[in-house]
């Protein structure tokens, strides 16, 4: 590798950062995330089928069929999760708050609220305080849906194109015009980011599926209430590193508290054991390739949420991995 960075490569870094800034500034993160997920499903499926000996044309159309099935399934899961959440969470809150009050009185703990009615008042006050932002969000639902569809469409069209426009062409940095050199370098940045996304998010999805299966066996085996909702919560929240498991565990333990204190404690111990086993599984799936320190991952999640909202939380680990891979490729 050359011991100095070329002008086109330096410019490609600036353009990549500028592209991320545009995504954040104009709320295009849902489009980017939908496109990346769609491309990951299509690309990984085609590569697996081609590696298994399938003909290129057959592998491509089979990948499209798999993508259509998975896209439909994921859409159903998220819609089901939202509907169950809206109907089950109020019931869960009403059932668990009296038990929390009894436990606090038994063990001499001071809760930040006096009773369930006070908590409802706090929730209503917070909703009124954020009424403007809630109205803004509901007004953007149509735009957000359009952005997701646009991201999926771009990913499918790129997949159906032979070169896709993002694969660095032959010849490196020598020959051709400045535009060609800059295009190749920017294509290298985009390709590396896509690979980082596939590696990080693919591993996270695998871990989430394993966690969901183990959690479902536990919930249905012990007869937890709201089992379907809790299973979907484990899967959806499992997509978010670190924070997602914490949120799903809180909801599951809270549901166990409705039955008994022993059920809640047993659920907590079981979930802790599951996540300890998942650390070993995670290391076997991705090795040390995405072994980012926890504090850095949490910082990335916070910044991602502040800059891009929920899509930023999902994109943050991939961006961290991409930045590390780029830094490793730059000579000192």
C-alpha positions in Angstrom: 0.0 0.0 0.0 1.1 3.5 -0.7 2.5 5.3 2.3 0.5 8.4 1.5 -3.2 9.0 0.7 -4.0 10.2 -2.8 -6.1 13.3 -3.4 -9.1 11.3 -4.7 -9.1 9.1 -1.6 -9.0 12.1 0.7 -11.8 13.6 -1.2 -13.8 10.4 -1.0 -13.6 10.5 2.8 -15.0 14.0 2.8 -17.8 13.0 0.4 -18.7 10.0 2.6 -18.9 12.2 5.7 -20.9 14.8 3.7 -23.3 12.0 2.6 -23.9 11.0 6.3 -24.4 14.6 7.2 -27.1 15.0 4.5 -28.8 11.8 5.7 -28.9 13.1 9.3 -29.9 16.7 8.3 -32.8 15.7 6.0 -34.0 12.7 8.1 -33.1 10.2 5.4 -32.0 7.5 7.9 -35.1 5.3 7.4 -34.3 5.3 3.6 -30.6 4.4 4.2 -31.5 1.7 6.8 -34.2 0.1 4.6 -31.8 0.1 1.6 -29.0 -1.5 3.6 -31.2 -4.2 5.1 -32.7 -5.0 1.7 -29.3 -5.1 0.1 -28.0 -7.3 2.8 -30.8 -9.9 2.4 -30.4 -9.9 -1.4 -26.6 -10.0 -1.5 -26.1 -12.6 1.2 -28.7 -14.9 -0.3 -27.3 -14.7 -3.8 -23.8 -15.3 -2.5 -24.9 -18.3 -0.5 -26.8 -19.8 -3.4 -23.9 -19.1 -5.9 -21.5 -20.7 -3.4 -23.8 -23.8 -3.3 -23.4 -24.2 -7.1 -26.6 -22.4 -8.3 -26.5 -20.8 -11.7 -26.1 -16.9 -11.5 -29.6 -16.2 -13.0 -31.3 -18.7 -10.7 -29.4 -17.4 -7.7 -30.5 -13.9 -8.5 -34.2 -14.6 -8.9 -34.2 -17.0 -5.9 -32.6 -14.2 -3.9 -35.4 -11.8 -4.9 -38.0 -14.5 -3.9 -36.4 -14.9 -0.5 -36.2 -11.2 -0.1 -40.0 -10.8 -0.8 -40.8 -13.5 1.8 -38.5 -12.1 4.5 -39.7 -8.5 3.8 -43.3 -9.6 4.3 -42.5 -11.6 7.4 -40.5 -8.7 9.0 -43.3 -6.3 8.2 -45.9 -8.6 9.8 -43.7 -9.0 12.9 -43.2 -5.2 13.5 -46.9 -4.4 12.8 -47.9 -7.2 15.2 -45.4 -6.0 17.8 -46.8 -2.4 17.7 -50.4 -3.5 17.9 -49.7 -5.9 20.8 -47.6 -3.2 22.5 -50.4 -0.7 22.4 -52.9 -3.1 23.8 -50.8 -5.1 26.3 -48.6 -2.4 27.9 -51.4 -0.5 29.6 -52.8 -3.8 31.0 -49.3 -4.8 32.1 -48.8 -1.5 33.9 -52.1 -1.7 35.7 -51.4 -5.2 36.9 -47.8 -4.7 38.1 -48.1 -1.3 39.8 -50.1 -2.6 42.8 -47.5 -5.4 43.3 -44.7 -2.9 43.2 -46.4 -0.8 45.8 -46.8 -3.9 48.1 -43.2 -4.9 47.6 -41.9 -1.4 48.4 -44.0 -1.3 51.6 -42.8 -4.8 52.6 -39.1 -4.0 52.1 -39.2 -0.4 53.2 -38.3 1.1 49.8 -39.3 4.5 48.6 -40.7 4.6 45.1 -40.5 7.8 43.1 -44.3 7.7 42.9 -47.0 7.3 45.5 -49.5 5.2 43.5 -50.5 4.1 40.1 -52.7 7.2 39.6 -49.7 9.4 40.1 -47.7 7.5 37.5 -50.6 7.9 35.0 -50.6 11.6 35.7 -46.9 11.7 35.0 -47.3 9.9 31.8 -50.1 12.1 30.7 -48.1 15.2 31.6 -45.2 14.0 29.6 -47.4 13.2 26.6 -48.9 16.8 26.7 -45.4 18.2 27.0 -44.3 16.4 23.9 -47.6 16.9 22.0 -45.9 19.0 19.4 -43.2 16.4 18.7 -45.8 13.6 18.6 -47.9 15.6 16.1 -44.8 16.2 14.0 -44.0 12.5 14.1 -47.5 11.5 13.1 -47.4 14.0 10.3 -44.2 12.4 8.9 -45.6 8.9 8.8 -46.4 9.2 5.1 -43.0 10.6 4.3 -41.3 7.9 6.4 -43.2 5.2 4.6 -42.2 6.7 1.3 -38.5 6.8 2.4 -38.6 3.2 3.4 -40.1 2.2 0.0 -37.6 4.4 -1.8 -34.7 2.7 0.1 -36.0 -0.8 -0.8 -36.5 0.2 -4.4 -32.9 1.6 -4.7 -31.5 -1.6 -3.2 -33.5 -3.9 -5.5 -32.5 -1.8 -8.6 -28.8 -1.9 -7.6 -29.0 -5.6 -7.0 -30.5 -6.2 -10.5 -27.8 -4.1 -12.1 -24.7 -6.0 -13.0 -22.1 -3.6 -11.5 -24.4 -1.6 -9.3 -22.2 1.5 -9.6 -20.6 0.9 -6.2 -18.0 -1.8 -7.1 -14.5 -0.3 -7.6 -13.4 -0.8 -11.2 -10.1 -2.2 -12.3 -7.0 -0.1 -12.7 -6.7 1.3 -9.1 -5.8 4.9 -9.1 -3.8 5.0 -12.3 -5.3 5.9 -15.6 -8.7 7.5 -16.4 -9.9 10.9 -15.4 -10.2 12.5 -12.0 -13.9 11.7 -12.0 -13.1 8.0 -12.6 -10.6 8.0 -9.8 -12.9 9.7 -7.4 -15.8 7.4 -8.3 -13.6 4.3 -7.6 -12.5 5.7 -4.2 -16.0 6.6 -3.2 -17.2 3.2 -4.3 -14.6 1.6 -2.1 -15.9 3.7 0.9 -19.5 2.6 0.2 -18.6 -1.0 -0.4 -16.6 -1.2 2.9 -19.5 0.4 4.8 -22.0 -2.1 3.3 -19.7 -5.0 4.3 -19.5 -3.5 7.8 -23.3 -3.3 8.0 -23.8 -6.8 6.8 -21.2 -8.2 9.3 -22.5 -6.3 12.3 -26.2 -6.3 11.7 -26.1 -9.9 10.4 -24.4 -11.0 13.6 -26.9 -9.0 15.7 -29.9 -10.6 13.9 -28.4 -14.1 14.5 -28.0 -13.4 18.2 -31.5 -11.9 18.3 -33.0 -15.0 16.7 -31.2 -17.4 19.1 -32.2 -15.2 22.1 -35.8 -15.1 20.9 -36.0 -18.9 20.5 -34.6 -19.5 24.0 -36.8 -16.8 25.5 -39.9 -18.3 23.8 -39.2 -21.7 25.2 -38.8 -20.3 28.7 -42.0 -18.1 28.5 -44.3 -20.8 27.1 -42.8 -23.5 29.3 -43.5 -21.5 32.5 -46.8 -20.0 31.4 -45.8 -16.4 31.5 -48.6 -13.9 30.7 -48.5 -11.9 27.4 -46.2 -14.6 25.9 -46.6 -13.5 22.3 -45.9 -9.9 23.1 -42.9 -10.7 25.2 -41.5 -13.0 22.5 -41.8 -10.3 19.9 -40.3 -7.8 22.3 -37.3 -10.0 22.7 -36.8 -10.3 18.9 -37.4 -6.6 18.1 -35.4 -5.2 21.0 -32.7 -7.8 20.4 -31.8 -5.9 17.2 -30.3 -3.1 19.3 -27.0 -4.0 20.9 -26.7 -3.9 24.7 -29.7 -1.5 25.3 -32.2 -3.8 23.6 -31.6 -6.8 25.8 -31.9 -4.6 28.9 -35.3 -3.2 27.8 -36.7 -6.7 26.9 -35.4 -8.1 30.2 -37.2 -5.4 32.2 -40.4 -6.0 30.4 -40.2 -9.8 30.8 -39.3 -9.6 34.5 -42.1 -7.1 35.0 -44.6 -9.6 33.4 -43.3 -12.3 35.7 -43.9 -10.1 38.7 -47.7 -10.2 37.9 -47.7 -14.0 38.6 -45.3 -14.0 41.6 -42.0 -12.7 43.0 -40.5 -16.1 42.5 -41.5 -16.1 38.9 -39.9 -12.7 38.3 -36.7 -13.8 40.1 -36.5 -17.1 38.2 -37.0 -15.2 34.9 -34.3 -12.7 35.8 -31.8 -15.6 36.6 -32.7 -17.4 33.4 -32.3 -14.3 31.2 -28.9 -13.5 32.8 -27.7 -17.1 32.0 -29.0 -16.8 28.4 -27.1 -13.6 27.8 -23.9 -15.0 29.3 -24.2 -17.9 26.8 -24.9 -15.4 24.0 -21.6 -13.6 24.7 -19.8 -16.9 23.9 -22.0 -17.5 20.8 -21.4 -13.9 19.6 -17.6 -14.4 19.9 -17.9 -17.6 17.8 -20.1 -16.0 15.2 -18.1 -12.8 14.5 -14.9 -13.4 16.5 -13.1 -10.2 17.4 -14.0 -8.4 14.2 -16.6 -6.2 15.9 -15.3 -6.4 19.4 -15.9 -2.8 20.2 -15.7 -1.6 23.8 -19.0 -1.4 25.6 -18.5 2.3 26.5 -17.8 3.1 22.9 -20.8 1.2 21.7 -23.1 2.9 24.2 -21.7 6.3 23.2 -22.3 5.5 19.6 -25.9 4.5 20.4 -26.6 7.7 22.2 -25.1 9.9 19.5 -26.9 7.8 16.8 -30.2 8.3 18.5 -29.6 12.0 19.0 -28.6 12.6 15.3 -30.8 10.1 13.4 -33.4 8.8 15.9 -34.1 5.1 16.1 -32.5 4.3 12.7 -29.3 5.9 14.1 -29.3 3.5 16.9 -29.3 0.6 14.5 -26.7 2.2 12.2 -24.3 3.3 15.0 -22.5 -0.1 15.5 -22.0 -0.5 11.7 -20.5 3.0 11.5 -18.2 2.3 14.4 -17.0 -0.9 12.7 -16.6 0.9 9.3 -14.6 3.7 10.9 -12.3 1.2 12.6 -11.7 -0.7 9.3 -10.9 2.5 7.5 -8.4 3.6 10.1 -6.8 0.2 9.9 -6.3 0.6 6.1 -4.7 4.1 6.4 -0.9 3.9 6.7 0.8 5.8 9.5 
